[in-house]
């Protein structure tokens, strides 16, 4: 017996189903991934999510969490966090301008709102830069394949420009306010 014939015999043995499966008529040899229950076969696939619409929502209304509501629905906890942080930010900024409430709480609320705005621009950048095949695998598995064009690129560039500008302005205003309060506290101690 040659070595090739014995290898062919071993390959045939390895391809055979196990002995128990050959003798049990109720045993199915079909893989579990290809078996579809009858109840799920009638369910319509979810519509795909547009990458351009998601980036536009994150750019325009991201601090309200509309891009998260669009992708995840009303059960998305991060969308509600965006909305609450934006509301807190509005309350904090109005309280700072009118002088109502304690400054520490007002600044905490204002920073929460600013964080929501900055993270919305960051989300627009992240969603816009995600490759189309990864976008389709996660958000558009049953829809038409995504082809990102110039509108997505322009929104990403605008998000980068405006987001970094707001971040730098927020940091500058925060540091200026902090140092002014330190100078005034030092003046009060020296008198």
Backbone bond lengths (Angstrom), bond angles and torsions (degrees), N, CA, C in turn:
res aa  C-N    CA-C-N  psi(-1)  N-CA   C-N-CA  omega(-1)  CA-C   N-CA-C  phi
1 X - - - 1.453 - - 1.526 108.45 -
2 X 1.317 115.81 131.18 1.467 119.29 -177.48 1.519 110.41 -84.41
3 X 1.333 114.76 166.88 1.460 120.37 -178.89 1.526 110.73 -68.73
4 X 1.344 117.23 -33.88 1.468 119.80 179.46 1.523 111.68 -67.36
5 X 1.325 117.59 -38.06 1.464 120.78 179.63 1.505 111.01 -68.05
6 X 1.322 118.29 -37.70 1.462 120.15 179.76 1.521 110.37 -70.58
7 X 1.343 118.85 -35.73 1.460 120.95 176.69 1.521 111.26 -67.33
8 X 1.332 116.89 -36.92 1.455 120.28 177.22 1.519 110.38 -65.59
9 X 1.323 117.66 -40.05 1.458 121.81 177.54 1.511 111.89 -63.81
10 X 1.338 116.95 -39.71 1.468 120.62 178.51 1.524 109.70 -66.90
11 X 1.330 117.91 -39.76 1.459 120.93 178.95 1.522 110.97 -63.38
12 X 1.339 117.77 -38.23 1.463 120.59 178.08 1.523 111.24 -67.60
13 X 1.316 116.74 -37.94 1.467 120.41 178.91 1.529 109.63 -65.71
14 X 1.318 116.86 -41.15 1.461 119.95 -178.53 1.521 112.40 -67.68
15 X 1.320 118.26 -25.87 1.471 120.88 -179.67 1.520 112.79 -81.50
16 X 1.305 118.11 -17.49 1.471 120.61 -178.59 1.517 110.41 -69.05
17 X 1.340 116.76 147.16 1.466 119.17 174.52 1.524 109.61 -69.71
18 X 1.314 117.81 160.09 1.467 120.80 178.95 1.533 110.80 -59.52
19 X 1.332 117.15 155.35 1.471 120.27 -176.41 1.530 113.19 -57.89
20 X 1.314 118.72 -38.37 1.463 119.79 -178.44 1.519 111.20 -65.88
21 X 1.305 118.04 -36.81 1.457 121.31 -178.39 1.531 111.44 -70.20
22 X 1.338 118.26 -29.06 1.459 120.01 179.89 1.527 111.65 -71.47
23 X 1.314 117.74 -30.48 1.459 120.70 -173.69 1.522 113.65 -98.36
24 X 1.321 118.95 -6.44 1.462 121.64 179.16 1.521 109.20 -105.13
25 X 1.330 117.89 112.48 1.461 119.79 -177.76 1.532 113.44 -67.67
26 X 1.333 118.71 -24.05 1.461 120.27 -177.22 1.523 112.25 -82.02
27 X 1.312 117.93 -9.98 1.454 120.61 -177.54 1.538 109.53 -78.48
28 X 1.324 116.71 128.95 1.461 121.65 178.39 1.525 108.89 -97.80
29 X 1.307 115.25 138.63 1.447 119.93 178.55 1.518 112.06 -97.29
30 X 1.352 117.86 3.47 1.447 122.34 179.77 1.525 109.07 -75.25
31 X 1.330 119.04 135.88 1.457 120.37 178.18 1.524 111.11 -63.36
32 X 1.340 115.47 151.08 1.463 120.77 -176.22 1.526 111.43 -65.76
33 X 1.316 118.98 -27.95 1.460 120.78 -177.21 1.525 112.05 -69.43
34 X 1.336 118.20 -24.98 1.455 119.42 -178.59 1.518 112.36 -92.32
35 X 1.314 118.39 -9.39 1.461 121.13 178.10 1.523 108.66 -82.20
36 X 1.321 117.07 125.71 1.454 121.98 -179.44 1.517 108.07 -116.82
37 X 1.344 117.79 121.19 1.462 119.31 176.24 1.520 110.29 -62.80
38 X 1.304 116.07 151.16 1.454 121.68 -176.47 1.525 112.11 -63.45
39 X 1.340 118.47 -33.54 1.461 120.94 -177.86 1.520 111.58 -68.54
40 X 1.337 118.30 -37.00 1.462 119.57 -177.98 1.518 112.12 -84.16
41 X 1.307 118.48 -14.09 1.457 120.39 -179.79 1.527 111.35 -70.34
42 X 1.334 118.56 -22.88 1.453 122.01 -177.53 1.521 113.21 -93.26
43 X 1.347 118.45 -5.88 1.453 121.90 -177.68 1.528 109.18 -76.82
44 X 1.337 115.88 133.13 1.459 120.23 178.66 1.526 109.06 -74.74
45 X 1.333 118.09 142.04 1.455 119.27 176.39 1.526 110.63 -69.03
46 X 1.339 115.66 149.66 1.451 120.84 178.67 1.525 109.74 -68.67
47 X 1.319 117.03 145.38 1.462 117.96 178.33 1.526 110.06 -68.14
48 X 1.321 115.63 150.63 1.451 120.88 179.95 1.518 111.49 -72.49
49 X 1.308 114.99 158.07 1.459 121.22 179.38 1.526 109.07 -102.93
50 X 1.314 115.89 135.46 1.451 122.29 -178.17 1.529 110.34 -79.77
51 X 1.317 115.29 129.62 1.459 120.29 178.21 1.526 110.74 -69.13
52 X 1.327 116.95 -40.75 1.459 120.63 179.17 1.522 111.39 -63.10
53 X 1.329 117.27 -43.83 1.465 120.47 179.27 1.525 111.20 -65.29
54 X 1.320 117.15 -38.42 1.462 120.28 178.69 1.519 111.13 -64.18
55 X 1.328 116.76 -45.51 1.466 120.22 179.72 1.534 110.17 -65.61
56 X 1.332 117.47 -40.03 1.465 120.49 178.97 1.524 111.14 -65.04
57 X 1.331 117.47 -41.18 1.467 120.36 177.79 1.526 111.18 -65.44
58 X 1.332 116.74 -39.99 1.464 119.72 178.48 1.525 110.41 -66.40
59 X 1.324 117.61 -36.84 1.466 121.30 -179.70 1.526 111.25 -71.19
60 X 1.329 117.65 -46.15 1.462 120.98 -173.56 1.533 113.50 -86.33
61 X 1.324 116.66 -44.59 1.471 120.83 -173.71 1.526 112.06 -127.03
62 X 1.314 117.01 27.82 1.456 121.22 -176.13 1.514 114.06 -65.31
63 X 1.343 116.74 -33.36 1.464 118.37 -179.77 1.526 111.25 -67.48
64 X 1.316 117.51 -19.50 1.466 121.11 174.76 1.528 111.78 -89.74
65 X 1.318 117.26 -6.15 1.463 121.60 177.55 1.514 114.48 81.56
66 X 1.332 118.48 16.69 1.461 119.36 -176.13 1.525 112.54 -64.15
67 X 1.339 117.84 -33.10 1.461 119.48 177.36 1.515 111.12 -65.86
68 X 1.325 117.28 -35.09 1.466 120.68 177.98 1.535 110.68 -72.83
69 X 1.333 117.05 -38.82 1.463 119.60 175.87 1.522 110.51 -63.59
70 X 1.328 117.74 -37.32 1.459 121.71 179.28 1.530 110.57 -64.95
71 X 1.318 117.46 -42.86 1.466 120.42 -177.38 1.521 112.97 -80.26
72 X 1.330 117.42 -39.96 1.458 119.93 -172.15 1.512 115.97 -112.13
73 X 1.312 118.45 -6.36 1.459 120.74 -179.08 1.519 111.78 81.36
74 X 1.305 115.10 -170.65 1.465 121.03 -176.69 1.529 113.28 -73.62
75 X 1.308 118.11 -10.43 1.467 120.87 -179.91 1.524 113.38 -89.00
76 X 1.326 117.78 0.10 1.460 121.79 -179.11 1.528 109.30 -75.28
77 X 1.322 116.43 113.71 1.468 121.33 -177.32 1.522 111.92 -67.70
78 X 1.328 117.62 -34.26 1.458 120.04 -179.74 1.533 111.42 -69.64
79 X 1.313 118.11 -29.33 1.460 120.67 175.75 1.523 109.91 -65.31
80 X 1.317 116.72 -43.24 1.462 120.51 178.02 1.525 110.40 -66.89
81 X 1.333 117.45 -35.18 1.465 120.12 176.98 1.525 110.75 -64.15
82 X 1.342 117.24 -40.34 1.462 120.67 175.40 1.521 110.72 -58.98
83 X 1.315 115.86 -46.82 1.459 120.55 -177.31 1.532 111.57 -63.96
84 X 1.323 116.81 -44.64 1.466 120.23 179.84 1.525 111.63 -66.91
85 X 1.347 116.63 -38.47 1.464 119.58 178.66 1.525 110.93 -66.50
86 X 1.322 117.39 -38.28 1.470 120.20 177.46 1.526 110.69 -65.02
87 X 1.319 116.68 -42.14 1.464 120.11 177.60 1.528 110.85 -63.81
88 X 1.330 116.72 -42.52 1.464 120.24 177.37 1.522 110.70 -62.83
89 X 1.330 116.77 -38.75 1.460 120.15 178.88 1.520 112.48 -63.51
90 X 1.328 116.63 -41.31 1.467 120.13 178.07 1.522 109.91 -63.39
91 X 1.326 116.63 -43.99 1.469 120.52 178.48 1.522 110.68 -62.66
92 X 1.335 117.01 -42.10 1.458 121.18 -179.63 1.516 112.72 -64.65
93 X 1.329 117.51 -44.06 1.469 120.65 -179.21 1.529 110.66 -66.73
94 X 1.336 117.24 -42.64 1.468 120.03 178.32 1.526 110.43 -64.27
95 X 1.321 117.36 -39.29 1.470 120.43 179.07 1.526 111.47 -67.40
96 X 1.333 117.30 -36.50 1.468 119.72 177.10 1.527 110.24 -65.49
97 X 1.318 117.12 -42.48 1.466 120.55 -178.18 1.522 112.55 -68.47
98 X 1.330 116.83 -36.15 1.473 119.41 -178.50 1.525 112.28 -89.48
99 X 1.311 117.96 -13.60 1.466 120.86 -179.64 1.515 113.29 81.02
100 X 1.317 117.91 13.76 1.463 121.35 179.97 1.527 109.83 -83.56
101 X 1.301 116.78 150.30 1.456 121.36 175.72 1.514 112.88 75.58
102 X 1.312 115.15 -175.33 1.461 120.39 179.55 1.526 109.54 -88.06
103 X 1.319 117.43 140.98 1.464 119.63 -178.51 1.534 113.69 -60.00
104 X 1.322 117.34 -36.92 1.473 119.72 -178.58 1.530 110.89 -63.93
105 X 1.322 116.87 -44.08 1.462 120.30 179.32 1.528 111.06 -68.48
106 X 1.318 116.58 -39.75 1.466 120.35 178.46 1.528 110.63 -61.32
107 X 1.334 116.41 -45.38 1.459 119.78 179.55 1.520 111.68 -66.54
108 X 1.331 117.40 -35.36 1.463 120.15 177.08 1.522 110.67 -62.45
109 X 1.331 116.00 -43.56 1.466 120.03 178.33 1.526 110.94 -65.57
110 X 1.340 116.62 -42.80 1.463 120.47 -179.41 1.530 111.19 -63.80
111 X 1.320 116.92 -39.10 1.468 120.57 178.63 1.526 110.45 -67.30
112 X 1.333 117.50 -36.90 1.470 119.88 176.26 1.523 110.96 -61.76
113 X 1.325 117.36 -41.80 1.459 120.65 177.27 1.517 112.54 -66.50
114 X 1.326 116.23 -40.62 1.458 120.18 177.24 1.517 112.25 -64.31
115 X 1.313 115.99 -37.61 1.467 120.38 177.08 1.515 110.71 -64.24
116 X 1.318 117.12 -38.24 1.462 120.67 178.01 1.522 111.20 -64.40
117 X 1.330 116.89 -40.94 1.466 120.82 -179.88 1.528 110.42 -67.07
118 X 1.325 116.75 -47.47 1.471 120.69 -178.70 1.526 110.56 -64.01
119 X 1.326 117.85 -41.73 1.470 119.98 -179.53 1.528 111.63 -68.54
120 X 1.321 117.43 -26.61 1.471 119.91 175.94 1.519 110.55 -67.83
121 X 1.328 117.04 -43.45 1.464 119.37 176.72 1.525 110.76 -65.45
122 X 1.315 117.23 -37.43 1.464 120.62 176.59 1.530 110.77 -64.39
123 X 1.330 117.46 -39.34 1.464 120.79 177.47 1.527 110.95 -64.03
124 X 1.337 117.11 -38.83 1.470 119.75 177.06 1.526 110.76 -61.91
125 X 1.324 116.55 -39.12 1.468 120.59 178.25 1.520 110.78 -67.26
126 X 1.328 116.82 -45.51 1.469 120.59 -178.04 1.526 111.31 -65.05
127 X 1.322 117.42 -46.35 1.463 119.88 179.34 1.530 111.36 -66.00
128 X 1.331 117.06 -37.85 1.451 120.34 -179.40 1.521 113.04 -68.67
129 X 1.322 117.02 -33.63 1.466 120.67 -178.17 1.523 113.43 -87.90
130 X 1.334 117.64 -6.19 1.464 119.66 178.28 1.528 109.36 -67.22
131 X 1.343 117.27 132.36 1.479 119.13 178.75 1.528 111.57 -59.45
132 X 1.337 115.49 147.90 1.456 120.77 -175.47 1.517 112.99 -60.70
133 X 1.331 118.40 -37.44 1.467 119.28 -179.35 1.524 111.35 -68.51
134 X 1.323 118.16 -35.68 1.471 120.26 176.17 1.528 110.75 -70.89
135 X 1.344 116.43 -36.35 1.468 120.04 176.23 1.521 110.00 -61.66
136 X 1.335 116.45 -46.87 1.461 120.54 -178.86 1.522 111.31 -64.30
137 X 1.320 118.19 -37.49 1.461 120.65 -179.87 1.524 111.32 -65.42
138 X 1.327 117.32 -34.33 1.464 119.35 -176.25 1.525 113.52 -92.47
139 X 1.334 117.68 -43.96 1.459 120.31 -171.26 1.525 114.48 -115.29
140 X 1.318 119.07 -9.48 1.451 120.51 -172.43 1.529 110.31 -140.72
141 X 1.311 117.07 46.19 1.463 119.96 -173.32 1.528 112.61 -69.47
142 X 1.324 119.25 -25.31 1.466 121.29 -177.25 1.527 112.75 -110.05
143 X 1.321 117.11 -1.38 1.456 119.87 -175.67 1.515 113.09 -97.43
144 X 1.316 114.25 -172.96 1.454 121.21 177.58 1.532 108.71 -69.36
145 X 1.335 118.82 140.08 1.470 120.11 -178.91 1.532 111.81 -58.09
146 X 1.328 114.53 141.11 1.452 121.39 -177.85 1.521 110.44 -79.69
147 X 1.325 115.44 137.75 1.453 121.31 172.39 1.531 107.09 -128.94
148 X 1.309 115.09 100.78 1.467 119.18 179.83 1.518 109.49 -70.04
149 X 1.301 115.29 136.70 1.454 119.99 -179.83 1.519 110.83 -122.50
150 X 1.313 114.83 -159.87 1.450 121.00 -177.87 1.523 113.97 -63.86
151 X 1.329 120.66 -34.13 1.476 117.94 178.87 1.526 112.91 -58.90
152 X 1.326 117.61 -38.86 1.465 120.37 178.44 1.522 109.89 -66.67
153 X 1.320 117.10 -42.34 1.463 121.24 -179.90 1.527 110.64 -63.15
154 X 1.323 116.86 -43.15 1.467 120.52 179.75 1.527 110.64 -64.77
155 X 1.330 117.72 -41.44 1.467 120.21 177.97 1.529 111.58 -64.89
156 X 1.324 117.64 -36.81 1.468 120.62 177.39 1.525 110.09 -64.96
157 X 1.332 117.11 -43.50 1.465 120.50 179.36 1.529 110.85 -63.85
158 X 1.333 117.10 -44.14 1.467 120.33 178.04 1.525 111.64 -64.35
159 X 1.329 116.91 -38.33 1.462 120.32 177.20 1.516 110.99 -63.27
160 X 1.320 116.07 -40.23 1.459 120.12 178.65 1.524 111.12 -65.46
161 X 1.321 117.04 -44.88 1.465 120.47 -179.65 1.528 112.17 -65.46
162 X 1.317 116.07 -51.82 1.468 119.70 -176.38 1.525 111.10 -69.66
163 X 1.329 116.69 -41.41 1.464 120.08 -179.71 1.514 112.79 -62.06
164 X 1.331 117.53 -45.12 1.466 119.07 178.65 1.517 111.18 -69.53
165 X 1.331 117.67 -35.28 1.463 119.90 176.44 1.518 111.87 -62.47
166 X 1.323 116.65 -44.66 1.465 119.97 177.90 1.521 112.09 -66.05
167 X 1.317 116.65 -38.45 1.464 119.96 178.66 1.523 110.66 -63.80
168 X 1.319 117.25 -45.32 1.470 120.42 179.38 1.526 111.02 -65.37
169 X 1.337 116.87 -41.55 1.468 119.81 178.93 1.528 110.75 -64.64
170 X 1.323 116.72 -41.62 1.458 120.09 178.62 1.519 112.50 -63.34
171 X 1.325 116.01 -41.33 1.466 118.93 177.40 1.524 111.47 -65.82
172 X 1.334 117.05 -42.65 1.462 120.24 -179.67 1.525 111.30 -62.94
173 X 1.322 117.48 -44.38 1.468 120.68 -179.89 1.529 110.21 -65.98
174 X 1.323 116.81 -40.33 1.466 119.84 -179.89 1.520 111.62 -64.26
175 X 1.333 117.20 -45.85 1.462 119.76 179.52 1.526 111.49 -66.92
176 X 1.319 117.49 -39.09 1.452 120.05 178.31 1.523 110.77 -62.26
177 X 1.321 117.16 -45.70 1.463 120.90 179.62 1.522 111.06 -63.36
178 X 1.336 116.68 -41.13 1.460 120.19 179.46 1.524 110.83 -63.19
179 X 1.336 117.64 -47.44 1.457 119.90 -177.42 1.523 111.80 -69.32
180 X 1.316 118.13 -34.11 1.464 120.14 175.39 1.524 110.92 -64.17
181 X 1.325 116.32 -40.39 1.470 118.54 178.57 1.528 110.76 -67.35
182 X 1.325 118.25 -32.93 1.460 121.03 177.50 1.521 111.51 -69.40
183 X 1.324 116.97 -39.00 1.465 121.61 178.38 1.518 109.70 -64.78
184 X 1.341 116.65 -43.63 1.462 119.62 179.80 1.528 111.34 -66.78
185 X 1.320 117.44 -35.72 1.473 119.71 177.00 1.521 110.32 -67.33
186 X 1.318 117.90 -37.18 1.478 120.59 178.11 1.524 111.02 -68.54
187 X 1.331 117.83 -37.19 1.460 121.41 177.64 1.529 110.31 -65.29
188 X 1.319 116.54 -39.72 1.463 120.16 -179.59 1.520 110.69 -66.74
189 X 1.328 117.72 -35.27 1.470 121.00 178.36 1.518 111.57 -71.95
190 X 1.322 117.92 -34.06 1.462 120.06 -176.16 1.529 112.80 -77.14
191 X 1.307 118.53 -16.98 1.480 119.85 -178.96 1.474 112.79 -92.11
